[in-house]
Amino acid sequence: MVFRRVLREAEETNFTEFKYKHKLGLSKSYISQGNTDKAIGILEKSLSEFAPEHPSLKHKIIFY
């Protein structure tokens, strides 16, 4: 019951850092499946979407 509430709250949040981390995790999943083109596309889009608001992410994504 508590898990569902926490999950719902996480889904409803609008924190861009969480959205970025979600995209990073999604990219990791595509890499593990061997679909690197899709992963790179997501990472590139994430960089352009989130780096202006969080400049430190640019460093993290480049060294990922």
PDB file of N, CA, C and O in Angstrom:
ATOM      1  N   MET A   1       0.817  -1.187   0.000  1.00  0.00           N
ATOM      2  CA  MET A   1       0.000   0.000   0.000  1.00  0.00           C
ATOM      3  C   MET A   1       0.870   1.264   0.000  1.00  0.00           C
ATOM      4  O   MET A   1       0.662   2.173  -0.803  1.00  0.00           O
ATOM      5  N   VAL A   2       1.832   1.303   0.901  1.00  0.00           N
ATOM      6  CA  VAL A   2       2.726   2.454   0.978  1.00  0.00           C
ATOM      7  C   VAL A   2       3.550   2.558  -0.301  1.00  0.00           C
ATOM      8  O   VAL A   2       3.778   3.651  -0.820  1.00  0.00           O
ATOM      9  N   PHE A   3       3.991   1.409  -0.799  1.00  0.00           N
ATOM     10  CA  PHE A   3       4.793   1.400  -2.026  1.00  0.00           C
ATOM     11  C   PHE A   3       4.024   2.027  -3.182  1.00  0.00           C
ATOM     12  O   PHE A   3       4.592   2.803  -3.950  1.00  0.00           O
ATOM     13  N   ARG A   4       2.762   1.709  -3.314  1.00  0.00           N
ATOM     14  CA  ARG A   4       1.941   2.279  -4.398  1.00  0.00           C
ATOM     15  C   ARG A   4       1.827   3.795  -4.277  1.00  0.00           C
ATOM     16  O   ARG A   4       1.889   4.512  -5.275  1.00  0.00           O
ATOM     17  N   ARG A   5       1.660   4.273  -3.055  1.00  0.00           N
ATOM     18  CA  ARG A   5       1.554   5.718  -2.828  1.00  0.00           C
ATOM     19  C   ARG A   5       2.869   6.397  -3.186  1.00  0.00           C
ATOM     20  O   ARG A   5       2.869   7.434  -3.850  1.00  0.00           O
ATOM     21  N   VAL A   6       3.979   5.829  -2.756  1.00  0.00           N
ATOM     22  CA  VAL A   6       5.291   6.403  -3.054  1.00  0.00           C
ATOM     23  C   VAL A   6       5.543   6.375  -4.553  1.00  0.00           C
ATOM     24  O   VAL A   6       6.055   7.343  -5.116  1.00  0.00           O
ATOM     25  N   LEU A   7       5.189   5.276  -5.200  1.00  0.00           N
ATOM     26  CA  LEU A   7       5.363   5.163  -6.641  1.00  0.00           C
ATOM     27  C   LEU A   7       4.526   6.209  -7.368  1.00  0.00           C
ATOM     28  O   LEU A   7       5.015   6.853  -8.296  1.00  0.00           O
ATOM     29  N   ARG A   8       3.294   6.384  -6.965  1.00  0.00           N
ATOM     30  CA  ARG A   8       2.421   7.383  -7.583  1.00  0.00           C
ATOM     31  C   ARG A   8       2.990   8.788  -7.401  1.00  0.00           C
ATOM     32  O   ARG A   8       2.992   9.586  -8.338  1.00  0.00           O
ATOM     33  N   GLU A   9       3.469   9.087  -6.201  1.00  0.00           N
ATOM     34  CA  GLU A   9       4.065  10.398  -5.947  1.00  0.00           C
ATOM     35  C   GLU A   9       5.300  10.610  -6.813  1.00  0.00           C
ATOM     36  O   GLU A   9       5.519  11.709  -7.320  1.00  0.00           O
ATOM     37  N   ALA A  10       6.097   9.579  -6.984  1.00  0.00           N
ATOM     38  CA  ALA A  10       7.294   9.686  -7.822  1.00  0.00           C
ATOM     39  C   ALA A  10       6.914   9.942  -9.278  1.00  0.00           C
ATOM     40  O   ALA A  10       7.568  10.725  -9.967  1.00  0.00           O
ATOM     41  N   GLU A  11       5.860   9.284  -9.740  1.00  0.00           N
ATOM     42  CA  GLU A  11       5.417   9.469 -11.118  1.00  0.00           C
ATOM     43  C   GLU A  11       4.852  10.868 -11.345  1.00  0.00           C
ATOM     44  O   GLU A  11       4.965  11.414 -12.443  1.00  0.00           O
ATOM     45  N   GLU A  12       4.251  11.442 -10.324  1.00  0.00           N
ATOM     46  CA  GLU A  12       3.608  12.737 -10.460  1.00  0.00           C
ATOM     47  C   GLU A  12       4.566  13.910 -10.242  1.00  0.00           C
ATOM     48  O   GLU A  12       4.207  15.058 -10.504  1.00  0.00           O
ATOM     49  N   THR A  13       5.764  13.631  -9.771  1.00  0.00           N
ATOM     50  CA  THR A  13       6.709  14.716  -9.497  1.00  0.00           C
ATOM     51  C   THR A  13       7.155  15.391 -10.779  1.00  0.00           C
ATOM     52  O   THR A  13       7.140  14.788 -11.852  1.00  0.00           O
ATOM     53  N   ASN A  14       7.544  16.622 -10.659  1.00  0.00           N
ATOM     54  CA  ASN A  14       7.970  17.372 -11.830  1.00  0.00           C
ATOM     55  C   ASN A  14       9.419  17.838 -11.673  1.00  0.00           C
ATOM     56  O   ASN A  14       9.807  18.849 -12.257  1.00  0.00           O
ATOM     57  N   PHE A  15      10.210  17.119 -10.901  1.00  0.00           N
ATOM     58  CA  PHE A  15      11.603  17.479 -10.712  1.00  0.00           C
ATOM     59  C   PHE A  15      12.404  17.018 -11.916  1.00  0.00           C
ATOM     60  O   PHE A  15      12.409  15.836 -12.259  1.00  0.00           O
ATOM     61  N   THR A  16      13.077  17.958 -12.549  1.00  0.00           N
ATOM     62  CA  THR A  16      13.804  17.625 -13.774  1.00  0.00           C
ATOM     63  C   THR A  16      14.959  16.670 -13.510  1.00  0.00           C
ATOM     64  O   THR A  16      15.323  15.891 -14.390  1.00  0.00           O
ATOM     65  N   GLU A  17      15.542  16.715 -12.312  1.00  0.00           N
ATOM     66  CA  GLU A  17      16.639  15.787 -12.024  1.00  0.00           C
ATOM     67  C   GLU A  17      16.144  14.343 -12.041  1.00  0.00           C
ATOM     68  O   GLU A  17      16.849  13.452 -12.514  1.00  0.00           O
ATOM     69  N   PHE A  18      14.937  14.107 -11.529  1.00  0.00           N
ATOM     70  CA  PHE A  18      14.375  12.764 -11.565  1.00  0.00           C
ATOM     71  C   PHE A  18      14.082  12.338 -13.000  1.00  0.00           C
ATOM     72  O   PHE A  18      14.306  11.187 -13.375  1.00  0.00           O
ATOM     73  N   LYS A  19      13.583  13.272 -13.792  1.00  0.00           N
ATOM     74  CA  LYS A  19      13.319  12.964 -15.196  1.00  0.00           C
ATOM     75  C   LYS A  19      14.615  12.609 -15.912  1.00  0.00           C
ATOM     76  O   LYS A  19      14.660  11.672 -16.709  1.00  0.00           O
ATOM     77  N   TYR A  20      15.664  13.366 -15.621  1.00  0.00           N
ATOM     78  CA  TYR A  20      16.971  13.087 -16.226  1.00  0.00           C
ATOM     79  C   TYR A  20      17.458  11.695 -15.820  1.00  0.00           C
ATOM     80  O   TYR A  20      17.906  10.922 -16.667  1.00  0.00           O
ATOM     81  N   LYS A  21      17.372  11.378 -14.540  1.00  0.00           N
ATOM     82  CA  LYS A  21      17.829  10.065 -14.065  1.00  0.00           C
ATOM     83  C   LYS A  21      17.012   8.941 -14.686  1.00  0.00           C
ATOM     84  O   LYS A  21      17.545   7.866 -14.961  1.00  0.00           O
ATOM     85  N   HIS A  22      15.734   9.177 -14.906  1.00  0.00           N
ATOM     86  CA  HIS A  22      14.889   8.193 -15.572  1.00  0.00           C
ATOM     87  C   HIS A  22      15.385   7.946 -16.999  1.00  0.00           C
ATOM     88  O   HIS A  22      15.484   6.802 -17.441  1.00  0.00           O
ATOM     89  N   LYS A  23      15.692   9.023 -17.707  1.00  0.00           N
ATOM     90  CA  LYS A  23      16.199   8.894 -19.081  1.00  0.00           C
ATOM     91  C   LYS A  23      17.544   8.184 -19.095  1.00  0.00           C
ATOM     92  O   LYS A  23      17.822   7.396 -19.999  1.00  0.00           O
ATOM     93  N   LEU A  24      18.370   8.454 -18.110  1.00  0.00           N
ATOM     94  CA  LEU A  24      19.657   7.787 -18.016  1.00  0.00           C
ATOM     95  C   LEU A  24      19.469   6.289 -17.796  1.00  0.00           C
ATOM     96  O   LEU A  24      20.153   5.477 -18.421  1.00  0.00           O
ATOM     97  N   GLY A  25      18.553   5.925 -16.919  1.00  0.00           N
ATOM     98  CA  GLY A  25      18.258   4.517 -16.678  1.00  0.00           C
ATOM     99  C   GLY A  25      17.681   3.839 -17.910  1.00  0.00           C
ATOM    100  O   GLY A  25      18.006   2.689 -18.204  1.00  0.00           O
ATOM    101  N   LEU A  26      16.832   4.547 -18.621  1.00  0.00           N
ATOM    102  CA  LEU A  26      16.270   4.012 -19.861  1.00  0.00           C
ATOM    103  C   LEU A  26      17.377   3.770 -20.873  1.00  0.00           C
ATOM    104  O   LEU A  26      17.385   2.747 -21.558  1.00  0.00           O
ATOM    105  N   SER A  27      18.300   4.699 -20.969  1.00  0.00           N
ATOM    106  CA  SER A  27      19.435   4.530 -21.884  1.00  0.00           C
ATOM    107  C   SER A  27      20.266   3.321 -21.506  1.00  0.00           C
ATOM    108  O   SER A  27      20.692   2.563 -22.377  1.00  0.00           O
ATOM    109  N   LYS A  28      20.500   3.133 -20.217  1.00  0.00           N
ATOM    110  CA  LYS A  28      21.268   1.966 -19.757  1.00  0.00           C
ATOM    111  C   LYS A  28      20.568   0.671 -20.153  1.00  0.00           C
ATOM    112  O   LYS A  28      21.222  -0.308 -20.514  1.00  0.00           O
ATOM    113  N   SER A  29      19.244   0.667 -20.086  1.00  0.00           N
ATOM    114  CA  SER A  29      18.482  -0.521 -20.479  1.00  0.00           C
ATOM    115  C   SER A  29      18.666  -0.822 -21.964  1.00  0.00           C
ATOM    116  O   SER A  29      18.850  -1.974 -22.357  1.00  0.00           O
ATOM    117  N   TYR A  30      18.615   0.224 -22.780  1.00  0.00           N
ATOM    118  CA  TYR A  30      18.819   0.026 -24.217  1.00  0.00           C
ATOM    119  C   TYR A  30      20.242  -0.447 -24.521  1.00  0.00           C
ATOM    120  O   TYR A  30      20.445  -1.269 -25.414  1.00  0.00           O
ATOM    121  N   ILE A  31      21.212   0.063 -23.791  1.00  0.00           N
ATOM    122  CA  ILE A  31      22.596  -0.380 -23.984  1.00  0.00           C
ATOM    123  C   ILE A  31      22.724  -1.855 -23.639  1.00  0.00           C
ATOM    124  O   ILE A  31      23.381  -2.606 -24.360  1.00  0.00           O
ATOM    125  N   SER A  32      22.101  -2.275 -22.544  1.00  0.00           N
ATOM    126  CA  SER A  32      22.185  -3.681 -22.147  1.00  0.00           C
ATOM    127  C   SER A  32      21.506  -4.607 -23.154  1.00  0.00           C
ATOM    128  O   SER A  32      21.833  -5.791 -23.236  1.00  0.00           O
ATOM    129  N   GLN A  33      20.561  -4.061 -23.919  1.00  0.00           N
ATOM    130  CA  GLN A  33      19.891  -4.840 -24.965  1.00  0.00           C
ATOM    131  C   GLN A  33      20.655  -4.787 -26.274  1.00  0.00           C
ATOM    132  O   GLN A  33      20.287  -5.454 -27.241  1.00  0.00           O
ATOM    133  N   GLY A  34      21.728  -3.988 -26.307  1.00  0.00           N
ATOM    134  CA  GLY A  34      22.510  -3.862 -27.528  1.00  0.00           C
ATOM    135  C   GLY A  34      21.985  -2.825 -28.489  1.00  0.00           C
ATOM    136  O   GLY A  34      22.459  -2.741 -29.622  1.00  0.00           O
ATOM    137  N   ASN A  35      21.020  -2.037 -28.071  1.00  0.00           N
ATOM    138  CA  ASN A  35      20.427  -1.013 -28.922  1.00  0.00           C
ATOM    139  C   ASN A  35      21.085   0.338 -28.602  1.00  0.00           C
ATOM    140  O   ASN A  35      20.456   1.238 -28.046  1.00  0.00           O
ATOM    141  N   THR A  36      22.361   0.449 -28.969  1.00  0.00           N
ATOM    142  CA  THR A  36      23.115   1.650 -28.612  1.00  0.00           C
ATOM    143  C   THR A  36      22.647   2.893 -29.364  1.00  0.00           C
ATOM    144  O   THR A  36      22.727   4.001 -28.832  1.00  0.00           O
ATOM    145  N   ASP A  37      22.166   2.726 -30.579  1.00  0.00           N
ATOM    146  CA  ASP A  37      21.677   3.888 -31.329  1.00  0.00           C
ATOM    147  C   ASP A  37      20.521   4.567 -30.589  1.00  0.00           C
ATOM    148  O   ASP A  37      20.466   5.792 -30.492  1.00  0.00           O
ATOM    149  N   LYS A  38      19.614   3.763 -30.078  1.00  0.00           N
ATOM    150  CA  LYS A  38      18.467   4.310 -29.328  1.00  0.00           C
ATOM    151  C   LYS A  38      18.958   4.970 -28.038  1.00  0.00           C
ATOM    152  O   LYS A  38      18.475   6.038 -27.661  1.00  0.00           O
ATOM    153  N   ALA A  39      19.911   4.340 -27.370  1.00  0.00           N
ATOM    154  CA  ALA A  39      20.454   4.894 -26.129  1.00  0.00           C
ATOM    155  C   ALA A  39      21.135   6.232 -26.384  1.00  0.00           C
ATOM    156  O   ALA A  39      20.944   7.181 -25.623  1.00  0.00           O
ATOM    157  N   ILE A  40      21.922   6.313 -27.441  1.00  0.00           N
ATOM    158  CA  ILE A  40      22.608   7.559 -27.770  1.00  0.00           C
ATOM    159  C   ILE A  40      21.602   8.654 -28.092  1.00  0.00           C
ATOM    160  O   ILE A  40      21.781   9.802 -27.686  1.00  0.00           O
ATOM    161  N   GLY A  41      20.561   8.311 -28.810  1.00  0.00           N
ATOM    162  CA  GLY A  41      19.526   9.289 -29.128  1.00  0.00           C
ATOM    163  C   GLY A  41      18.879   9.854 -27.871  1.00  0.00           C
ATOM    164  O   GLY A  41      18.659  11.061 -27.771  1.00  0.00           O
ATOM    165  N   ILE A  42      18.579   8.999 -26.927  1.00  0.00           N
ATOM    166  CA  ILE A  42      17.971   9.443 -25.669  1.00  0.00           C
ATOM    167  C   ILE A  42      18.946  10.312 -24.893  1.00  0.00           C
ATOM    168  O   ILE A  42      18.556  11.338 -24.335  1.00  0.00           O
ATOM    169  N   LEU A  43      20.215   9.908 -24.853  1.00  0.00           N
ATOM    170  CA  LEU A  43      21.216  10.686 -24.124  1.00  0.00           C
ATOM    171  C   LEU A  43      21.435  12.058 -24.757  1.00  0.00           C
ATOM    172  O   LEU A  43      21.565  13.056 -24.048  1.00  0.00           O
ATOM    173  N   GLU A  44      21.476  12.107 -26.067  1.00  0.00           N
ATOM    174  CA  GLU A  44      21.654  13.390 -26.748  1.00  0.00           C
ATOM    175  C   GLU A  44      20.473  14.321 -26.487  1.00  0.00           C
ATOM    176  O   GLU A  44      20.652  15.510 -26.225  1.00  0.00           O
ATOM    177  N   LYS A  45      19.271  13.767 -26.563  1.00  0.00           N
ATOM    178  CA  LYS A  45      18.076  14.573 -26.298  1.00  0.00           C
ATOM    179  C   LYS A  45      18.068  15.039 -24.841  1.00  0.00           C
ATOM    180  O   LYS A  45      17.715  16.182 -24.551  1.00  0.00           O
ATOM    181  N   SER A  46      18.454  14.156 -23.937  1.00  0.00           N
ATOM    182  CA  SER A  46      18.494  14.512 -22.520  1.00  0.00           C
ATOM    183  C   SER A  46      19.501  15.617 -22.257  1.00  0.00           C
ATOM    184  O   SER A  46      19.248  16.527 -21.469  1.00  0.00           O
ATOM    185  N   LEU A  47      20.631  15.531 -22.915  1.00  0.00           N
ATOM    186  CA  LEU A  47      21.651  16.556 -22.729  1.00  0.00           C
ATOM    187  C   LEU A  47      21.130  17.923 -23.145  1.00  0.00           C
ATOM    188  O   LEU A  47      21.308  18.906 -22.425  1.00  0.00           O
ATOM    189  N   SER A  48      20.491  17.986 -24.299  1.00  0.00           N
ATOM    190  CA  SER A  48      19.975  19.282 -24.757  1.00  0.00           C
ATOM    191  C   SER A  48      18.796  19.758 -23.911  1.00  0.00           C
ATOM    192  O   SER A  48      18.584  20.961 -23.762  1.00  0.00           O
ATOM    193  N   GLU A  49      18.037  18.827 -23.362  1.00  0.00           N
ATOM    194  CA  GLU A  49      16.852  19.196 -22.572  1.00  0.00           C
ATOM    195  C   GLU A  49      17.202  19.615 -21.145  1.00  0.00           C
ATOM    196  O   GLU A  49      16.624  20.566 -20.618  1.00  0.00           O
ATOM    197  N   PHE A  50      18.141  18.912 -20.521  1.00  0.00           N
ATOM    198  CA  PHE A  50      18.381  19.125 -19.103  1.00  0.00           C
ATOM    199  C   PHE A  50      19.637  19.921 -18.773  1.00  0.00           C
ATOM    200  O   PHE A  50      19.702  20.516 -17.698  1.00  0.00           O
ATOM    201  N   ALA A  51      20.627  19.958 -19.642  1.00  0.00           N
ATOM    202  CA  ALA A  51      21.883  20.653 -19.337  1.00  0.00           C
ATOM    203  C   ALA A  51      21.710  22.158 -19.114  1.00  0.00           C
ATOM    204  O   ALA A  51      22.372  22.709 -18.235  1.00  0.00           O
ATOM    205  N   PRO A  52      20.848  22.845 -19.874  1.00  0.00           N
ATOM    206  CA  PRO A  52      20.708  24.287 -19.599  1.00  0.00           C
ATOM    207  C   PRO A  52      20.250  24.590 -18.166  1.00  0.00           C
ATOM    208  O   PRO A  52      20.685  25.572 -17.564  1.00  0.00           O
ATOM    209  N   GLU A  53      19.382  23.748 -17.634  1.00  0.00           N
ATOM    210  CA  GLU A  53      18.874  23.963 -16.282  1.00  0.00           C
ATOM    211  C   GLU A  53      19.834  23.426 -15.224  1.00  0.00           C
ATOM    212  O   GLU A  53      19.924  23.966 -14.122  1.00  0.00           O
ATOM    213  N   HIS A  54      20.550  22.355 -15.572  1.00  0.00           N
ATOM    214  CA  HIS A  54      21.480  21.698 -14.648  1.00  0.00           C
ATOM    215  C   HIS A  54      22.820  21.509 -15.354  1.00  0.00           C
ATOM    216  O   HIS A  54      23.093  20.417 -15.852  1.00  0.00           O
ATOM    217  N   PRO A  55      23.661  22.535 -15.412  1.00  0.00           N
ATOM    218  CA  PRO A  55      24.925  22.442 -16.154  1.00  0.00           C
ATOM    219  C   PRO A  55      25.820  21.299 -15.700  1.00  0.00           C
ATOM    220  O   PRO A  55      26.597  20.781 -16.502  1.00  0.00           O
ATOM    221  N   SER A  56      25.733  20.893 -14.449  1.00  0.00           N
ATOM    222  CA  SER A  56      26.586  19.803 -13.968  1.00  0.00           C
ATOM    223  C   SER A  56      26.238  18.482 -14.644  1.00  0.00           C
ATOM    224  O   SER A  56      27.071  17.576 -14.678  1.00  0.00           O
ATOM    225  N   LEU A  57      25.021  18.351 -15.185  1.00  0.00           N
ATOM    226  CA  LEU A  57      24.628  17.112 -15.854  1.00  0.00           C
ATOM    227  C   LEU A  57      25.432  16.896 -17.123  1.00  0.00           C
ATOM    228  O   LEU A  57      25.673  15.756 -17.522  1.00  0.00           O
ATOM    229  N   LYS A  58      25.846  17.974 -17.754  1.00  0.00           N
ATOM    230  CA  LYS A  58      26.607  17.847 -18.983  1.00  0.00           C
ATOM    231  C   LYS A  58      27.882  17.063 -18.717  1.00  0.00           C
ATOM    232  O   LYS A  58      28.279  16.220 -19.522  1.00  0.00           O
ATOM    233  N   HIS A  59      28.513  17.335 -17.606  1.00  0.00           N
ATOM    234  CA  HIS A  59      29.723  16.607 -17.235  1.00  0.00           C
ATOM    235  C   HIS A  59      29.408  15.138 -16.973  1.00  0.00           C
ATOM    236  O   HIS A  59      30.151  14.252 -17.396  1.00  0.00           O
ATOM    237  N   LYS A  60      28.317  14.889 -16.282  1.00  0.00           N
ATOM    238  CA  LYS A  60      27.945  13.519 -15.922  1.00  0.00           C
ATOM    239  C   LYS A  60      27.625  12.694 -17.167  1.00  0.00           C
ATOM    240  O   LYS A  60      28.037  11.538 -17.260  1.00  0.00           O
ATOM    241  N   ILE A  61      26.911  13.261 -18.104  1.00  0.00           N
ATOM    242  CA  ILE A  61      26.502  12.502 -19.280  1.00  0.00           C
ATOM    243  C   ILE A  61      27.686  12.241 -20.208  1.00  0.00           C
ATOM    244  O   ILE A  61      27.744  11.194 -20.853  1.00  0.00           O
ATOM    245  N   ILE A  62      28.621  13.173 -20.284  1.00  0.00           N
ATOM    246  CA  ILE A  62      29.803  12.985 -21.138  1.00  0.00           C
ATOM    247  C   ILE A  62      30.679  11.859 -20.579  1.00  0.00           C
ATOM    248  O   ILE A  62      31.223  11.064 -21.346  1.00  0.00           O
ATOM    249  N   PHE A  63      30.818  11.787 -19.271  1.00  0.00           N
ATOM    250  CA  PHE A  63      31.683  10.785 -18.682  1.00  0.00           C
ATOM    251  C   PHE A  63      30.968   9.489 -18.364  1.00  0.00           C
ATOM    252  O   PHE A  63      31.580   8.562 -17.834  1.00  0.00           O
ATOM    253  N   TYR A  64      29.708   9.405 -18.671  1.00  0.00           N
ATOM    254  CA  TYR A  64      28.927   8.202 -18.438  1.00  0.00           C
ATOM    255  C   TYR A  64      29.415   7.143 -19.391  1.00  0.00           C
ATOM    256  O   TYR A  64      28.902   6.023 -19.384  1.00  0.00           O
TER     257      TYR A  64
END
